[in-house]
Amino acid sequence: MKTIYALGTPAYHEQDEMVFKYVVYDQEKVVSEKTVYHEYRKPSIVGLYTILLLLKEIPEYKTEEVTIIVNDGAILEQIKGTTTTKNTDILKVAKLCRNNLRSYSSTISIESVAGNYKGKLDWERKLDI
């Protein structure tokens, strides 16, 4: 079972780049670590876009059980489709994210450490931020 700690840092100006960082753990051992810079995306969709980028970066784990840990409380509702937002950008990217998650044959679960102080400290330590 792989555990992936992911972070998407939004760019608040169109001239800046979004920073996407993830660390893959197998048990307590680091398997891979990567930081990717990407063009500007609206800050409201950075969490969902982080999941999309991560799925493109880790195709070799399609057959394994994967847990993705993020610090975004709203992302779980957005991916499940239970969010009450009217923001069309969020709804479009959430649908795309759901479709990409379904294409994986393995079990992928997404957890959020938002609101969990100890979990957030562990998440920060694992990402080295």
Secondary structure, DSSP 8 states (H G I E B T S, - for coil): -EEEEEEEE--SSTTS-EEEEEEEEETTEEEEEEEEEE----GGGHHHHHHHHHHHH-GGGTTS-EEEEES-TTHHHHHHT------HHHHHHHHHHHHHHHT-SS-EEEEE-TT-HHHHHHHHHHHT-
